[in-house]
């Protein structure tokens, strides 16, 4: 399915007057307070977030999976779904593939389809947390950290193969997430597992094209609950530093112990020039992979405050790879992603309203109350008209969820694909 420009224009007609009134009111108030509204809208228009290919179908848990009608059963259909999201939101201009779930059968055709929908290929993701068909070795007891050299070599080669696939598509980064770890005390030697991982990552790093990055992800638990080899940002940073200048830490919002100060983590990583990418999701208890902003929107805003400051003040840090990493079980996957994109843009817009010079002055005077007032003043601002203007400027819709339903996108997908299709992935 492809949404036509005429459909977007027709949908926007009914809400355009209301949008203009709301935008003009907000823009005038922001301008009075010294904000450059045009600049903020421009930054929102340029901000693009990659859609994970595995999130376009229904999610699941170890207890089961409830399918969703009209799921994309091929990479081509997944690209089409990202195209639908991008046509509505104008902020989903990239897709992040997971290999081997989404290996193209025809690279030229896939690139042409993505180009036609204005979709780029973001970081490619390797998979050594599952045994693959016809594999000679098992990852039951780890991959890059495994005590067996044969297992490590198989995992290294898989990552090198993923790089080659991504290079053909125009991707510029490899994301490495390991499930490696232990279930019980004494199962692994921590130092050996860590050193094996470092040596394996160095071998993968050697295979990176000159203009690529390696993004090293971390996670404190799951699927191993006694220990994980890359358990936190410090371990990731050490491994990245051990590889070289093109290796960075990747922060996933769900990959932290409860109440971790994620905004402090991203701030320090940017200061050191080692924050390479960001995975957006939300959680109540752990790595729940819930819709972005659905549980802790203020925490997301505080993280974006640090990200915005870092992007402006840390030229030593590269441009960041932004991606959603969510996989919900009961929502329409595309509606879930639309809500996530909206929450990300909203947090970003509010962070752009923070007067950093005023905040610095309050910090220098130890005026704690003023610091809080500055942050919460920006957070309490209804920035949705700014998001709407950014979408309209790029040819998107005023209200993506309303348009998705009004255009009966899910119904059209079911009509095209049927009710029994199953997306590749988890």
N, C-alpha and C positions, 0 to 999 in steps of 0.2 A: 504493500500500500504506500502511496505517495500523496501527501497533502498538497494541493494546488494553491498557488498564490491567490486565486480568485476566492477560494474557500476562506482563507485567512482574512482577506479584505471584507468579505461579506460578514464574517463573524464579528469583526472589530467595529462595524458600523454602529451597532446598538450600544456599545459601551464607550464610544469615543468621547462623547460630550462629558460624561461623568468623569472619565479619566482626565480630560483637559482641565476641568474645574479643580479636581483634587491635586493635580500636578502643579498648576499655577499657584494654588494656595500654599503648598509645601515649598515650592521653589522661592516664592517671595519671602517666606519666613526664614528659610535657610540663607538666602542672600543677605538678609538684614543682619544675620549673625556671622557674616564674612565667608560663607561657603561658596565655592565656585561650582555651581550646580551642573554646568555644562561639562566640566572636567570629571565630576563624579559619575555622571551618566555615561560619559565616554569610557571610563574605566570599567564600569559594569558591562558595557557592550562588548568590550574586548576580552573579558574574563570567560575563559572556556574550561569546562570540566569534562574529563573523559568518562565515558560510560563503560563499565565492565561488561564484557560479552556474556559472562555467566549470570548476570543479574536480570537479563531480559526474559528469563523463564521463571517459573515458580521456584521458591526456595524449598528447603526441607531441613529436617533434623535427623538424628540417628534413630528416631522413633518412626519416622515416615515422611512421606512427601505427598502433598495434595496438588495435583496438576491444575494448570489454568488453561482454559480453552484458547486456541489460536496461538499457542506458543511457537516461537521460531525454531524450526527443526534443522536449519542449516545456517552456515555462516552468512550466506547471502541474505537470508531473512533477518538475521540479527542486525546486519548493516542497515537494512530497510527500517527496522524498528528504531535504531539510533537516528536515522533520517527523520522519522516522525517526531521524535523528541526534539531534535534540533530545529525542525521547521516551526514548531510551536514555541519553544523556549528561546531559541537562538543563543543558547549557552552550552549546548552539548555537541560541540564541534569535533569530537574525537572519540575513538573507541579503543579500549585496552583488551587485547586478546589473551586468552589463557591456552597454553599449548600443553598437551596435545588435543584439548577439546575442540579447538578451532583452527585447524591447519587448513589453509586454502587448497582447494584442488586445482584452481586456475588463478594464479596470482594476477595476471593481467586483467582478467574479468573482475576480480574482487576490487582491485585498485580503481578500475573504471567506474564501478558501482559506487564506491566510496567518494570518488571525486565528483560524480554527478550529484551527490547529496551533500557536498561540501564537508565531508567527514575525513579527518586525518587519523593516522594510526599512532596511538600513544605507546607507552611502555608495554612490552610483551612480558608475560608472566610464565615462568617455568613451573613444572609440577613434579616434585619428587616426594610428595606426601601420599601418593597412591602407586601401587604396582601397575605398570602399563602392559597392555596386551603384547605377548611374545617377548617380554623382557626376560633376560637370562638370570638376573639377580633381583632380590626382594628388598624393599625399603622398610620392612617390618621393624628393624632395629636401627633405622636411621639411613640417611643418604650421604650428604657431604661430610658428615661427621662419623660415618660408620667405621667400625674397627677393621672391616674388610676392604682391602685396596680395590678389589674387583667391583664392589658396590659403589665405592667413591668414584671410580673411573666411569662407571655407567652414568652416574648422576652428573658428573662434570660434562660428559659428552652430550647429555640431554640439554644442558644449559647452552652449550656451544651450538647445538642444532637450533635451539630457540632463537639465538642471536641471528643465525643465518636466515631464518624465516622472517624475523622482524626487519632485517636489513632489506629484504626483497620488497617489503611493504612500505618502507620509508620511516619505520620506527627509529627512535634514537636512544632507547633505554631498555635495560633488562631489570625486572624486579625479581629478587630472590627471596622467597619466604620458605623457611624450613619448619617442618613439623618435628624435626629431630629433637630427641630428649630422652627422658627415662620415666618409667612409671613407679619405680621403687628404689629406695636407698640401696646403694652399692651396685646397682645395675650397670652404671657407666663410671668411668674415670673422667671427672669433669675436665681436667686439663688436657687429656688425650683427645676428648671429643671436640674441645674448642680449637686445639691446634690442628686437628684434621680438617675442621671446617675452614680455618684460615688458609691452610695449604690448598684446599679445594677451590676456594674463592679466588685465590691468586691465579690458579690455572685457568679459571673461567675468565678472569679479568684480562689475561693475556690475549684472549680471543675477541675482545671488544674492538669494534672499528674505532678509529681515532676520534670521531665526533660523538661517540656514545657515552652513556653513563651507566653505572651499575648502582642499583638501589637496594640496599640491604635492610630488609624488614625484620622486626623483632616482635616477640609475643611472650608474656610471662607464663602462660600455661595453655593447654589444649592443643593437640590431643594427648600430650603427655602431661601429667598433673603433678609429678614430683619435681621434674626439672625440664626446662627447655634450653637448648644450647645457646640460642640468641635470645636471652630472656628480657633484656631491656635496652634502652637507647645507649647506655654506656658500652654494652657488649657489641652492639651494632656499630657504634662509632670506632671502637678499637679494630674491629674487622675491616671496616671501610678504610681506615688509616693504614692498615696493614697491606691493603691492596694497592692504593695509589690515589692520585688526584682526581680520577674520574669515578671514584666510588663514594657513595653518600649514604646517609641514613634515611630511611623512609618511615614516616610516622603514620600509624593507623590509629584512629581515635578509639577503637575498641580494644586495642592491644596494650592495655594498662591495668594495673591493679586498681581497685575502687578508690576514688578520690585522689588519684595522681594529678599533680599539677602539670597538665599537658602544655599549657601556655608557657610555662617556664622552660620546659624541655625544648619547644620549638624556638624559643628566643635564644637560648644558649647555642643550639645547633646552627642557627643563622649567624650568630656572632663568630663562630668558628668556621663558617663557610662550608658546613657539612650537612645542611638540610636539603635533600634532593627531591623529595616528593611527599605527597600527603594523600591519605585515604580517608574519605569522609564516611561516617556512619554515626549511629547513636546507640546508647545502651543503658540499661537499668542495673544489670548485675555483672555482666562480663562482656565477652565479644558477641553481643546479641545481634549485630548487623541490622539494627533497626533504621527506619527512615531518619535521615539527617535532621537534627533539630527537633525531633519529636519528643525527646525526654529532657534534654539539658540545653535549651537554646542559649541561655546566658553564658554557659561555659563555652559554647561555640563562638559566641561574640567575643569573649575574652581572648580566645585563641586567635581570632582574626585581628584583634587589636595588636597582638605581638607580630603576626605575620605582616600586617600592613607596615608597622614600624620597621621591621626587618627588611622588607622589600625596598623601603625608602633609604635606609641607613646602613645596609650591609651589602655593598657592591661585591664583596668577596664571595657572597653566596650566589649560586647560579639561579636562573629562572626555575621555578618549581613545577613539578609535574603534579597536576591536580586530578584526582580520580575519586569517584564514588566506589565504595566497597560495601555494598549492602545486598542482602538476599532475603527478602521477606517471604513469609509462608502463607499469608491469608489475603494480602492485597493484590490487586492487579499490578503486575510488575512495572508497567509503564507509568501508571499513576503514582506508584511509590517513588519512582525515579524523578518524576516531575516535581513532586513535593520536596524531594531532597535538593534538587537544583534550585528551587525557590528559596529554601532555607539557607543554602550556601550563599546565594546572592544577597539575601537579606542581611545575614551576618556581616558580609563584606561591606555592604553599603553603610551599615551602622558604624562599622569600624572606621570607614572613611570620613565620618562626621566628627570623629574625635579630634579636638584641637591639640595636637601633640606638643606644641610650644607652650600652651597654657598648662597642659598636664605636667610638662617638665618643670615649669615654674612652681607649680604647687608641690611637686615632689622635692624640689630644692628647698622649699620653705617648710617641709615636713607637715604640710597642710593636708592631713589624711582625709578630712571631711570633703575638702574641695576636690581631691583626686577622685573620690567616690562619686561626687556629684557630676563631674565631667564625664565619667564613664557611663553612669546611669542615665544622664541626660541624652547621650547619643543612643543608648539602648532603647529608651522609651519612645524614640521617634518612630512614627509609622512611615517607613521608607518604601512601602509598596508602590506608590506612584513613580518613584525613581526607577524601580525595576520594570514597571510597565513601559515607561518611556524608552528605556534601553532596548527592550524587546521590539517596540514599535519602530525605533530607528533602524533596526536591522531587518525588519520585515516579519517579525513574529507576532504573536497574539497578545492581547491585553491580559487575558486570564487563561493560562494553558490547561488547567484542569477542566474548566467549564467548556473550553473549545474541544478538548479530547472527548468529552461526553456528548457535546452537541453534535460533533461530527461522527459519533458512533464508531470510533476507531476500533475498539475491541470487537464490536459486531462485524465490522468489515474484515478484520483479521480472521475471525472465526469462519466467515463466509469463504475467504480465500484458502485457509489452511485446514479447516475442520476442527473437530473437538479433541482429537486423539494425538495431536502432535506433542512431542516432548523435547524440550531444549536440552542441548548437550551441556554438561557441567555437573555441579553438585546435585 
